Amino acid sequence: MIKHEKISYVEFPSRDLEKTKQFFQQVFNWKFTDYGPDYTAFDDEFISGGFFRTEQSSKTENGAALVVFYSAMLEETQEKIIQANGSIVKPIFHFPGGRRFHFCEPCGNEFAVWSDFDKE
């Protein structure tokens, strides 16, 4: 349900929509709907959004907002990202709420994954 004055949709850049779709399907089980050759929309049970074709990417070093996923099994999620051709740009580290790492999907967009569970 769409809620008044709440974030309801988010869009990201992608250099290669097919690579982006394959990555997010494999790692996070997202479903996609294509709207022409330059846009694809995704939906999971918590958020909807899309990817638009461009040569740019979203990275925190360029001032972009950071989208952070949650995982109850941080190392397993990290391994899924690596297996899907993502790259780890900040290895797992501790922060006051738990642990997290940052990664780039195959087209260069930066995201993070955090967990409140500590294996140490």
C-alpha positions in Angstrom: 0.0 0.0 0.0 1.3 3.4 -0.9 1.6 5.7 2.2 1.3 9.5 2.2 4.7 11.2 2.2 6.7 7.9 2.5 9.3 6.7 0.0 7.5 4.5 -2.4 9.9 4.0 -5.3 13.7 4.2 -6.0 15.6 4.4 -9.3 19.2 3.4 -10.0 21.5 3.8 -13.0 22.7 0.8 -15.0 25.3 0.5 -17.7 23.9 -2.9 -18.7 20.3 -3.8 -17.7 20.7 -7.5 -18.4 23.7 -7.8 -16.1 22.0 -5.8 -13.4 18.8 -7.9 -13.6 20.8 -11.2 -13.6 22.7 -10.0 -10.5 19.7 -8.9 -8.4 17.7 -12.0 -9.5 20.5 -14.3 -8.4 21.4 -12.6 -5.1 18.1 -11.1 -3.9 15.5 -12.9 -5.9 14.1 -9.7 -7.4 11.5 -9.9 -10.2 11.7 -7.5 -13.2 9.4 -6.0 -15.7 10.9 -4.4 -18.8 9.6 -1.1 -20.2 11.4 -0.8 -23.4 15.2 -1.2 -24.0 16.3 1.5 -21.5 14.2 0.8 -18.4 13.4 -2.1 -16.1 11.3 -2.1 -12.9 11.7 -4.4 -10.0 9.5 -5.4 -7.1 10.2 -7.3 -3.9 7.9 -7.5 -1.0 9.3 -4.3 0.7 10.2 -1.8 -2.0 9.7 -1.2 -5.7 11.9 0.6 -8.1 13.7 0.6 -11.4 17.0 0.8 -13.3 17.5 3.1 -16.2 20.2 2.8 -18.9 23.1 5.2 -18.5 26.9 5.1 -18.4 26.9 6.5 -14.8 26.9 4.6 -11.6 25.9 5.4 -8.0 28.7 5.5 -5.5 29.1 7.1 -2.1 32.5 8.6 -3.1 30.5 10.7 -5.6 27.9 11.7 -2.9 25.3 9.2 -3.8 22.9 7.9 -1.1 23.7 4.4 0.1 21.0 1.7 0.0 21.6 -0.9 2.8 20.2 -4.4 2.7 19.7 -6.5 5.9 21.0 -10.1 6.2 20.7 -12.5 9.1 23.6 -14.4 7.5 26.1 -11.8 6.5 28.9 -14.1 5.3 26.5 -16.1 3.2 25.1 -13.0 1.6 28.6 -11.8 0.8 29.4 -15.1 -0.9 26.2 -14.9 -3.0 27.3 -11.4 -4.1 30.8 -12.6 -5.1 29.3 -15.7 -6.9 27.0 -13.3 -8.9 30.0 -11.2 -10.1 29.6 -8.5 -7.6 32.7 -7.0 -6.0 33.3 -6.3 -2.3 34.5 -2.7 -1.9 34.6 -2.5 1.9 35.1 -5.9 3.7 33.0 -6.8 6.7 33.6 -4.3 9.5 32.0 -3.5 12.9 29.9 -0.4 13.5 27.7 0.5 16.6 24.7 -1.5 15.3 26.5 -4.7 14.2 28.6 -5.5 11.2 28.4 -4.7 7.5 30.2 -4.6 4.2 29.8 -2.6 1.0 29.7 -4.0 -2.5 29.2 -3.0 -6.1 26.9 -4.9 -8.5 28.4 -5.7 -11.9 27.5 -2.2 -13.4 29.3 -0.3 -10.6 26.5 0.8 -8.2 27.5 0.7 -4.6 25.2 -0.9 -1.9 25.8 -2.3 1.6 24.6 -5.2 3.7 24.4 -5.2 7.4 23.6 -7.6 10.2 23.0 -7.2 13.9 24.3 -10.7 14.5 27.9 -10.9 15.6 29.9 -14.1 14.9 32.8 -13.1 17.1 
